């Protein structure tokens, strides 16, 4: 009788266990000033000779401007060709932060460009400086441990 009891107990345990796996594919996320930030909308495209990768969480947007989509490491804070920016896209009075020539620092690493599925993946970290130098409350914003994974590449946008 004990054997039947153990068998039924084992069967019950095996049947009652479920695994709900939630995939985060694609993703655009990182730590914004040490607080988790994950975009709910993302895109990448070519515009005016630059490659743009963008992630949005409500009105907040993170945008990268790169000279190409080729895999490699792009250092920020050196020139205006490779930049990262953060802003609230709906309010003009909110601070806007960016990197540029001798402004801010960081890097964007493109690890995978999937031409067949038209997606791009990589990592990022940056410190962007407030565009309004008189705003002493918010001098900079920092993103660390950033990842963009399988962001879809949309067709070229030209204006």
C-alpha positions as CSV (number, residue, x, y, z in Angstrom):
1,X,0.0,0.0,0.0
2,X,2.9,2.3,0.8
3,X,4.2,1.9,-2.8
4,X,0.9,3.1,-4.2
5,X,0.9,6.1,-1.9
6,X,4.4,7.1,-2.9
7,X,3.7,6.5,-6.5
8,X,0.5,8.7,-6.3
9,X,2.4,11.4,-4.4
10,X,5.2,11.4,-7.0
11,X,2.7,11.5,-9.8
12,X,0.9,14.4,-8.1
13,X,4.1,16.4,-7.6
14,X,5.2,15.8,-11.2
15,X,1.9,16.9,-12.7
16,X,1.4,19.9,-10.4
17,X,4.8,21.5,-11.3
18,X,4.6,24.0,-14.2
19,X,7.1,26.4,-15.6
20,X,5.9,29.6,-17.1
21,X,8.8,31.0,-19.1
22,X,8.5,34.6,-20.3
23,X,10.9,35.6,-23.0
24,X,12.2,39.1,-23.3
25,X,12.8,39.1,-27.0
26,X,13.4,41.7,-28.3
27,X,14.6,43.9,-25.5
28,X,16.1,47.4,-24.8
29,X,16.9,47.8,-21.1
30,X,19.5,49.0,-18.6
31,X,20.0,50.7,-15.2
32,X,19.2,54.4,-15.3
33,X,20.9,56.0,-12.3
34,X,20.9,52.5,-10.7
35,X,17.2,52.0,-11.3
36,X,16.0,49.3,-13.8
37,X,14.7,50.9,-17.0
38,X,13.1,48.8,-19.8
39,X,11.8,50.2,-23.0
40,X,8.3,49.1,-24.2
41,X,8.9,50.3,-27.8
42,X,12.1,50.1,-29.8
43,X,13.3,50.5,-33.3
44,X,16.5,51.0,-35.4
45,X,16.9,52.5,-38.8
46,X,19.2,54.5,-41.1
47,X,18.5,58.3,-41.5
48,X,20.7,60.9,-43.2
49,X,23.7,58.6,-43.3
50,X,23.5,57.7,-39.6
51,X,22.3,54.5,-38.0
52,X,19.8,55.2,-35.2
53,X,18.8,52.8,-32.4
54,X,16.0,54.0,-30.1
55,X,14.1,52.7,-27.1
56,X,11.1,54.4,-25.5
57,X,9.3,53.9,-22.1
58,X,6.3,56.1,-22.2
59,X,7.5,59.6,-22.9
60,X,11.2,58.8,-22.0
61,X,13.5,58.0,-24.9
62,X,17.0,56.7,-25.3
63,X,18.5,57.2,-28.7
64,X,21.9,56.2,-30.1
65,X,23.3,57.7,-33.3
66,X,26.1,55.7,-34.9
67,X,28.0,56.0,-38.2
68,X,27.0,52.5,-39.2
69,X,25.4,49.3,-38.0
70,X,28.6,47.3,-38.3
71,X,29.5,45.2,-35.3
72,X,32.1,46.8,-33.1
73,X,32.7,49.2,-30.2
74,X,31.7,52.8,-30.6
75,X,33.2,55.2,-28.0
76,X,31.0,58.1,-26.9
77,X,32.1,61.6,-25.8
78,X,34.7,61.9,-28.6
79,X,32.7,63.5,-31.5
80,X,29.2,64.2,-32.6
81,X,29.1,61.2,-35.0
82,X,28.6,58.7,-32.2
83,X,26.2,59.9,-29.6
84,X,23.7,58.8,-27.0
85,X,20.8,60.9,-25.7
86,X,18.0,60.7,-23.2
87,X,15.0,62.9,-23.1
88,X,11.3,63.2,-22.4
89,X,9.8,63.5,-25.8
90,X,6.5,65.1,-24.8
91,X,7.6,67.9,-22.5
92,X,9.9,70.8,-23.6
93,X,10.7,71.8,-20.0
94,X,12.2,68.5,-19.0
95,X,16.0,68.2,-19.1
96,X,17.6,66.6,-22.2
97,X,20.8,64.8,-21.8
98,X,23.4,63.9,-24.5
99,X,27.0,63.0,-25.3
100,X,29.1,64.7,-27.9
101,X,32.4,66.2,-28.6
102,X,34.2,66.3,-25.2
103,X,30.8,65.9,-23.6
104,X,29.8,62.8,-21.6
105,X,31.4,59.4,-22.0
106,X,30.6,55.7,-22.6
107,X,30.4,53.1,-25.3
108,X,28.0,51.2,-27.5
109,X,29.0,47.7,-28.6
110,X,27.2,46.1,-31.5
111,X,27.6,42.4,-31.0
112,X,25.3,41.0,-33.7
113,X,23.9,42.3,-36.9
114,X,21.5,39.7,-38.3
115,X,21.0,40.6,-41.9
116,X,18.6,37.7,-42.6
117,X,16.1,38.5,-39.8
118,X,16.9,42.3,-39.9
119,X,17.7,42.6,-36.2
120,X,20.6,44.2,-34.2
121,X,21.9,43.3,-30.7
122,X,24.5,44.8,-28.4
123,X,25.3,46.4,-25.1
124,X,25.7,50.0,-23.9
125,X,26.8,52.2,-21.0
126,X,27.0,56.0,-21.0
127,X,27.0,59.2,-18.9
128,X,25.1,62.0,-20.7
129,X,25.4,65.6,-19.7
130,X,22.4,67.9,-19.3
131,X,22.1,70.2,-22.4
132,X,21.0,73.0,-20.0
133,X,24.2,73.9,-18.1
134,X,22.3,76.1,-15.7
135,X,20.2,73.2,-14.4
136,X,22.3,72.3,-11.3
137,X,19.7,69.8,-10.0
138,X,20.2,67.4,-12.9
139,X,23.8,67.8,-14.2
140,X,24.0,64.3,-15.8
141,X,22.3,60.9,-16.2
142,X,24.0,57.5,-16.2
143,X,23.0,54.3,-17.9
144,X,24.9,51.1,-17.0
145,X,24.5,47.4,-17.8
146,X,22.5,48.3,-20.9
147,X,21.4,45.7,-23.4
148,X,19.5,45.9,-26.7
149,X,18.6,42.5,-28.1
150,X,17.2,41.7,-31.5
151,X,15.9,45.2,-32.1
152,X,14.1,45.1,-35.5
153,X,15.7,47.2,-38.3
154,X,13.1,49.1,-40.2
155,X,13.6,50.3,-43.8
156,X,15.6,53.4,-44.5
157,X,14.0,56.7,-43.5
158,X,15.0,59.7,-45.6
159,X,13.6,63.2,-45.0
